[in-house]
Amino acid sequence: MPTPSTPATPAAPVTRTAPKPPESCPVARSLDVVGDRWSLLIVRDAFDGVRRFSDFQRGLGMARNILADRLHRLVEAGVLALQAASDGSAYQEYVLTAAGERLFPVVVALRQWGERHRFAAGERHSTLIDRRTGKPVPPMQPLAKDGSVIRAADTEVRKVKQDKQDIGSARTGV
């Protein structure tokens, strides 16, 4: 902190960096949409039938401004859509789009991972039940075309190689 006898140090100049090129990784792009705690909990609650702003806020206990921001982002990303309230009132409701519905396996996988790794043995937690059978949803596992389980060690990611022209285009938005 400067004292009366020592002059203040001038602020460092602001440097601007070039815009980052779009991610070529589908996981990274997905996390841009649903990668924070609140967005994924909103999607989870939408699967549980929550549709109104006030119900999301009551269930999640989040600040109105944060909820409004996350709902707006999810609508902009095509995960949720706004529609007239189903009861004919003047309210609007948030409903999952087809793209939002496709997040169901993600939510189930996270739930099952949490059940297995974030609860002590015998600790109680909610359970996802298959309405058709009345039994818990079985563990999700990626399967090969022949029905065998695919482990991470059985896979590889083939990364996209960008040439210099692609990188320049990505930076300029062309």
C-alpha positions as CSV (number, residue, x, y, z in Angstrom):
1,M,0.0,0.0,0.0
2,P,1.5,3.4,-0.9
3,T,2.3,5.8,1.9
4,P,2.4,9.5,1.6
5,S,6.1,9.4,1.0
6,T,6.1,6.6,-1.6
7,P,4.3,7.1,-5.0
8,A,1.8,4.5,-6.1
9,T,3.0,2.0,-8.6
10,P,1.3,2.5,-12.0
11,A,-1.1,-0.2,-13.0
12,A,0.1,-2.9,-15.3
13,P,-1.1,-2.4,-18.9
14,V,-4.1,-4.4,-19.9
15,T,-3.2,-7.0,-22.5
16,R,-5.7,-8.4,-24.9
17,T,-5.4,-11.9,-26.1
18,A,-6.7,-13.3,-29.3
19,P,-10.0,-15.2,-29.0
20,K,-9.6,-18.8,-28.2
21,P,-10.5,-21.1,-31.2
22,P,-13.6,-23.3,-30.7
23,E,-12.9,-26.5,-28.8
24,S,-12.7,-29.6,-31.0
25,C,-13.5,-31.8,-28.0
26,P,-17.2,-32.7,-27.6
27,V,-16.7,-33.0,-23.8
28,A,-15.4,-29.4,-23.5
29,R,-18.2,-28.0,-25.7
30,S,-20.8,-29.9,-23.6
31,L,-19.3,-28.5,-20.4
32,D,-19.6,-25.0,-21.8
33,V,-23.4,-25.6,-21.6
34,V,-23.9,-27.9,-18.6
35,G,-20.6,-27.9,-16.8
36,D,-21.4,-26.0,-13.7
37,R,-23.3,-27.3,-10.7
38,W,-26.4,-25.2,-11.1
39,S,-27.0,-25.9,-14.8
40,L,-26.9,-29.7,-14.3
41,L,-29.1,-29.5,-11.2
42,I,-31.6,-27.5,-13.2
43,V,-31.6,-30.2,-15.9
44,R,-31.9,-32.9,-13.2
45,D,-34.9,-31.1,-11.7
46,A,-36.5,-30.6,-15.2
47,F,-36.3,-34.4,-15.6
48,D,-38.1,-34.6,-12.2
49,G,-41.0,-32.5,-13.6
50,V,-40.0,-29.0,-12.4
51,R,-41.1,-26.4,-14.9
52,R,-41.5,-23.0,-13.2
53,F,-38.9,-20.5,-12.1
54,S,-40.3,-20.4,-8.6
55,D,-40.2,-24.2,-8.3
56,F,-36.6,-24.4,-9.5
57,Q,-35.7,-21.6,-7.0
58,R,-37.5,-23.3,-4.1
59,G,-36.0,-26.7,-4.8
60,L,-32.5,-25.6,-5.5
61,G,-32.3,-22.7,-3.0
62,M,-30.3,-20.6,-5.5
63,A,-30.3,-16.8,-5.9
64,R,-32.8,-15.5,-8.4
65,N,-30.2,-13.8,-10.5
66,I,-28.1,-16.9,-10.8
67,L,-31.1,-19.0,-11.6
68,A,-32.3,-16.5,-14.3
69,D,-28.8,-16.6,-15.8
70,R,-28.6,-20.4,-15.9
71,L,-32.1,-20.8,-17.3
72,H,-31.4,-18.2,-20.0
73,R,-28.1,-20.0,-21.0
74,L,-29.9,-23.4,-21.1
75,V,-32.6,-21.9,-23.3
76,E,-30.0,-20.3,-25.6
77,A,-28.2,-23.6,-25.9
78,G,-31.3,-25.4,-26.9
79,V,-31.5,-27.6,-23.7
80,L,-34.7,-26.0,-22.4
81,A,-37.5,-24.2,-24.1
82,L,-40.0,-21.7,-22.8
83,Q,-43.6,-22.4,-23.4
84,A,-47.0,-21.1,-22.1
85,A,-47.9,-22.6,-18.7
86,S,-49.8,-25.9,-19.0
87,D,-52.4,-24.8,-16.6
88,G,-53.5,-21.8,-18.8
89,S,-52.1,-19.2,-16.4
90,A,-50.0,-16.2,-17.5
91,Y,-46.8,-18.0,-16.4
92,Q,-44.3,-19.6,-18.6
93,E,-42.7,-22.9,-18.1
94,Y,-39.3,-24.4,-18.9
95,V,-39.4,-27.7,-20.7
96,L,-36.6,-30.0,-21.9
97,T,-36.1,-30.0,-25.6
98,A,-35.1,-33.1,-27.6
99,A,-31.4,-32.1,-27.0
100,G,-32.2,-31.7,-23.3
101,E,-33.8,-35.1,-23.1
102,R,-30.7,-36.6,-24.6
103,L,-28.9,-35.5,-21.4
104,F,-30.8,-38.2,-19.4
105,P,-28.0,-40.8,-19.7
106,V,-25.5,-38.1,-18.5
107,V,-27.6,-37.4,-15.4
108,V,-28.1,-41.1,-14.7
109,A,-24.4,-41.8,-15.1
110,L,-23.5,-39.0,-12.7
111,R,-26.2,-40.2,-10.2
112,Q,-24.8,-43.8,-10.3
113,W,-21.2,-42.6,-10.0
114,G,-22.3,-40.5,-6.9
115,E,-24.2,-43.5,-5.4
116,R,-21.1,-45.6,-5.7
117,H,-18.4,-43.2,-4.8
118,R,-19.8,-40.3,-2.7
119,F,-21.9,-42.2,-0.1
120,A,-20.6,-44.4,2.8
121,A,-21.7,-48.0,2.9
122,G,-25.3,-48.1,4.1
123,E,-25.8,-44.4,3.9
124,R,-29.3,-43.6,2.6
125,H,-29.8,-41.7,-0.7
126,S,-32.5,-41.3,-3.3
127,T,-33.0,-44.1,-5.8
128,L,-33.9,-43.9,-9.5
129,I,-36.6,-46.4,-10.2
130,D,-37.7,-47.9,-13.6
131,R,-41.5,-47.3,-13.5
132,R,-42.1,-50.3,-15.7
133,T,-40.5,-52.8,-13.3
134,G,-40.5,-50.9,-10.0
135,K,-36.8,-51.8,-9.6
136,P,-33.7,-49.5,-9.5
137,V,-32.3,-48.6,-12.9
138,P,-29.3,-50.9,-13.5
139,P,-25.8,-49.5,-13.8
140,M,-25.1,-47.8,-17.1
141,Q,-22.2,-49.1,-19.1
142,P,-21.1,-48.2,-22.7
143,L,-21.6,-51.2,-24.9
144,A,-20.0,-52.3,-28.2
145,K,-22.2,-53.3,-31.2
146,D,-21.9,-57.0,-30.0
147,G,-23.3,-56.1,-26.6
148,S,-20.0,-56.4,-24.7
149,V,-19.0,-53.7,-22.2
150,I,-16.5,-51.2,-23.4
151,R,-13.9,-50.0,-20.8
152,A,-11.9,-46.8,-21.1
153,A,-8.8,-48.9,-21.8
154,D,-10.7,-50.3,-24.9
155,T,-11.1,-46.8,-26.4
156,E,-9.0,-44.0,-28.0
157,V,-9.7,-40.5,-28.9
158,R,-8.8,-39.5,-32.4
159,K,-8.1,-35.8,-32.1
160,V,-8.7,-33.3,-34.9
161,K,-5.6,-31.7,-36.3
162,Q,-6.1,-28.1,-37.3
163,D,-4.0,-26.5,-40.0
164,K,-3.0,-22.9,-39.7
165,Q,-5.8,-21.7,-42.0
166,D,-8.4,-23.4,-39.8
167,I,-6.9,-21.8,-36.6
168,G,-7.0,-18.3,-38.3
169,S,-10.5,-18.8,-39.4
170,A,-11.6,-20.0,-35.9
171,R,-10.1,-16.8,-34.4
172,T,-11.8,-14.5,-36.8
173,G,-15.1,-16.3,-36.7
174,V,-15.0,-17.1,-40.5
